[in-house]
Amino acid sequence: MSRSLNSTITTALTADLIQPFFAVDLLFDSPNQVYLWNGVGTRSLTSDSGTNSYAGAGELLQIDPIEEASDISARGATISLSGIDNSSSSLFVKALGTPYQGRVCNIYFGVFDSSGNPSNIEEIFSGYMDQMNIDEGAETTTITLTVENKLVSLERPAGTRYTSAYQRERHPDANGTGNPDLGLDFVVGLQTKKIIWGAIPE
């Protein structure tokens, strides 16, 4: 699938010296969101969703190659963060005690210009946190997070039933009348109903 990049990034990519970087949003339930980038120090980075402060994780933040296909198959992503201090890291505490499955994870790409200023970052992947594996050592921990592509929702059954009981449960107050939606009350009868096309009813 082709992507467009903002003009700042495309200009920076034509320079003799290219300084790319990646950033990650781990959107745990508020106020536990985590923003990381694979550099040093804290950077204020701007994406389509706004401006946030990203903590530098350096080479400790690893992102496996992100694959895309020409079809609509759901390819996931894997993020790992190593060297986490067991005794003082708030990220380690969040990994142990914060609900994460189904929360959004965004991965961005950006480039520094010749003056060392970061471009507006572009989203290259967005999905839902799936599995978090914690490899706890004596002093430090490595966290590996697998992220499902949002397209995976297309592979899950919707669970919708075209029955009167389901319709009444979903819409107990139809159009503010105080009565349930009765639109599917006649579905069962239609299965055995005989309809003679073109005949004049007696």
N, C-alpha and C positions, 0 to 999 in steps of 0.2 A: 504494500500500500504506500503510495507516495505521500510525502509530507512537505509542508511549506515551513520555512524558517523565517523569523523576523529579520529585517534588514540589518540590524546590528550584528547578528550572528553571521549572516552571509558575508558581510564586509570583513569581519574579523577572520573568517576562514580563508580569505584571499591574501592575508598578510604573510610575510616571510616567516614569522615566528607565530605559531599557533599554540594557544594555551587553553585547551578544553577542560571542562570539569563537569561533574555530575552532582545532583542534589536529590534528596529523598524527603518526602513527607510521610510520616507515620501518624495517621490521624486517629489516635486512640480517643476515647470519649473525653470531652472537655472536662478539666483543663490540662489533660495529659498528653497533648500533641507533641510530637518530637520532630524537629527539623535538622537534618544533617547534610553536610557536603563533604566531598573528599579532598579537602584542603586544610590549611592551618588557620586557626583563629575564627572569629565569628564574622559572618558576612550577611549584609542585608540584601536579599535577592527578591526580585519581582517576577511573578508569573501571572497568568491570566486570572488566578484566584486571589491575587493580592500580594502584598509585601510582607515577608517574614524574616526573622533572624535565624540563620542556619549556623549551627555549631560545627566547627571543623573536626573531622574525624581522621583526616589524613589517609594514609594507606591502610588503616585499620578497617575502613569501609570498603567492601568489595561488592560489586554488582556483576553477576554473571551475564554473558552476552544475551541480549534480548532479541528473540527471533520473531519475524513476522512472515505471514504466508499470504499468497494471493487469494486464498479462499477465506472463509470466516471462521476458521478453526481457532480455538482458544489456546494460545500459547502463554504460559505463565512466566514468572521471573523469580529469581532467587537473590536475596540480599544477605550478606553476612557482616557482622561487626565483631571484631576480635579485640583482645586486650582490655576488656571492661573490668574495672576494679570492683571486686565483690563487696568491699566494705563501704565504699563511698558513692558509687555510681547510681544516680537516680534512674538511669535507663535500666539497670539490672533490677531495681525494685519494681519498675513498671512492667518489665518482662515477666516477673514472677507473679504479680498481683493484679494486673490490669486486664480486663477482657479485651481480646484483640481480634478474634475470628470475625470475619465479615466487615471489619473496619477498613477504610480506604487507605491505600498506599499509592503515592504518585512518585514517579521517577522523572527527573528533568535533565536536560542537557544545556550547557551554556559555554561561552568562550570569553576569555579576558581580552580586552583590546590592548593596543600598544602601550597605553598608559597604566595598565593593570586594573582597569575598571571592568567589572563583570557585566555581561550583556543581560538583557531580560531573558530568563530561562524559558525553554520550550519543553512542554510535556512530551515525553517519548513513550511513556507507559503509565497506565492507571488500572488498578485492580483492587481486589479484596484480600486482606491478610488471611492466610489459610492455616499453615502449620508453623509453629515456632519451636525450634530445637535448641536447647540450652546445654552447652558443654561446659560444665563448671569445673574449673581447676582449683588448685590450692589458694591462689590469690587473684587470678583473673578468669574471665568467662568469655566464651565465644557464642554469640547468638546467630543462628541461621534462620531466616524467615523466607518461606515460600509464599508467593502472591499469585492468586488466581486472576486470570484475565476477566474483565467484566463480561466478555462474551460467553463465559461459562454458564451464565444464567439462561442462555438460550437452549442449553442441553438439559436443563432441569424441567421435569414435568410441572405444569402450572397448577395442577390440583383443582382446577375449576370444574364444577359439575353443573350441567344444564338441567337442574331439577328444581321443582317448586320449593322444596325445603331449603336448598342452598340459596336460591334467590331471595327468599324471605329472610334468611339469616343475614345475608349481606346487605339487604336494603329493607330494614324493618320499618322505616318511615319514608314512604315514597312521596317525593315532592312536597314534604311538609304536611301531609294529610293526616299523619298519625296512624296510617294503615300500611301494612307491608306491600311490597311490589308483587302483584299477582300475575306478572307477565308470562311466567312459565307454568302456570297451573294447567294448561291444556296440552303440554308436551306429551304426556303419557297417552292421552286419547288420540293424538295424531298418528301414533305408531300403528294403530289398527283401523284408522278411519279410511273408508273407501271414497275416493274422489273420481268421478267420471268426467273427464275433460270434455268440454263442449256440449254437455248434455243440459237440457233445460230442466231445472228442478220441478218436481211435481207439487 
